[in-house]
């Protein structure tokens, strides 16, 4: 394996020549996604394939990106430009409960800073960090598309909207985790 070096666009991504390996079942699942598109448009399957890589590897890492670039006949930078654009792709390992707090204007105006401070205080971490036990990661993300119900956060795939500190603490599904 080549020596790992940080890339210029982020110190969180390490570039290597290593290529991930996937089971035949995962390759079949990838081929099913690619088959949905005309052969000359197989790049259109990139987002669902990135989701598969993240599901299988836990995050989007350089070996997974190298695999997808070869699998779709793309440049590695083509895969990275998609992976780094969307906040749904984790570019580093995250906790079992990934708390993504919207930081855009509607949420900020409606109280996001207080929600963020409260959640991070309860967990004992700052945005961008993971708890020592690996259970929780708090990330600040761009618009999650719920401006009318701001402020909001997403935990896993679940939206939690119209947040207040009291609502956050009283939610049954949060009470055990936050």
N, C-alpha and C positions, 0 to 999 in steps of 0.2 A: 504494500500500500504506500502511496506517495505521502510525503509529509503534509500534515494538515496545516493550512494557513488561513487566517481570517481574510475575508474578501473586503474590497473597498466599500461596498454599499451597506454593510452592517457587520459589526463585530460579533454578532450572534450566529452567523452562518460560517461554517467551516468548509472550505473547498477541498475535496479529495477526488481521487480517480476511482475510488471504490464504487461498485455498482451493487445495489441491493438485489437479493434473491427472493423470489416469491414462490409459493406452492403452485402446483398445476391448477388447483381449484381457483386461486386468486387470478392466475393468468387467464383462465376461462372466463372469470367474471369481468376482467379487463377487456377481453375480446368481445364480450357481449355489449359493452358500452361502445367500443369502437365500431361494431357492426351496425349501430344505429345511424351512422353517418356515411355519406358517400366516401369512397376510398380517398379521393383527393381532399376531403374535409375531415380526416380523422383527428386533426388537431382539436376539433370541436368536442372531443371526449376528454380533453385535458382536465377540466374541473372535476367530473366524477372520478377520474383516475387519481387525481390528487387526494380526493376524499378517501379512496381505497388505500392509498399509500399511508395516509395519516391514520386510518383505522388500524392497519396492520402493524405499523411501526411506532405509533403513538404520537408522531409529529412528522413534519416535512423536513427530512435531512438530506444532505448532499447525495448519499448513495441512492436514496429513493428518487431524487430528481434526475440523477444520471441514468437510472433505469428507465424512467419515463421518457427522457430525451431519446434514448435508443429505441424504445418501444414504439414511439410515435414519429421517429425520424425527424426530430427537432434539435435545435441547438439547446444546450443546457440553459443559456440565458433566456430562451423563449419560455421554458418551464418556470424558471425563477421569477420572471416578470409577472406571471400569473399568480404564483404562490405568494409573492410578497405584496401583491395588490390587495388581496382579500383578507380581512381579519379572521375569517373562519379557518384559515390555515395557520397552524402553530409552527413557528420556525425554531422552536426549542421545546423541550419537554415541559408539560404543564401538569398541575395536580389533578387528582381524580375528579375534583369539582372545579371547573374552570369558570370563574366569575368574570364576565365581560361587562364593564360599565361603560355606557355610551357617554362620550365626552363632547359631543357637538352642541351647537348653540341652544337648541330647544331644551335639551337636558340640563345644560349649565344654568340657563335662566330659571328653570323650574326646581333647582336644588341639587343637582348632581354633586357639587363639591362636598356638601354635608353628608350625602349618602356614601360617597367614596371614603371620606374621612372616618365615618362610623364603621363601615365594613372592615376597612383596613385596621382600625384600632381594635376591633373585636378579634381579628385574626392575628394581630401582632406583626403585620407585614406592610409593605408599601406597594403601590401599583407596580406591576412588573415582577413581583416576587412570588415565591411559593413557600408555603409553611414548611417548617423543618420536617414534619411528618409526611410531606408530599401529598396531603389531602386537598389543599386549596391553592389556587393561583388566582390573583386579581390582575386583570388587564384592562387598560383604558383603550377603547376602540372607537373608530369613527362610526358614523350613523348606522344604527341597527334598524332604521326604517319604522320607528314607532314614535314619531315626533308629537303626535296628537295625544299620547299617553305618557309624556315625559314627566319626570325622569324615569329611566328604565335601565334594567340590566338583563343579561342573558346568562343563565347558568346551565351549562350543557346546551341542550337545544330548547330549553324552556324560557319564555319571556316573562319578566316580572315588571309590571308597568305601574304608573301612577304612584311611584314609591315615595314614602316618607320614612323617617327613621322608625317610627312606631309600627307602620305597616311591615317594614322589613323584619322587625323583631317578632311580630305576631304571626307571621306566615308559618303555618304548620310545617310546610315542606322545608322552610329555612330554619326553623327553631332548633332543630337538632344539629344543623351544620353551621349556622352563623351565630 
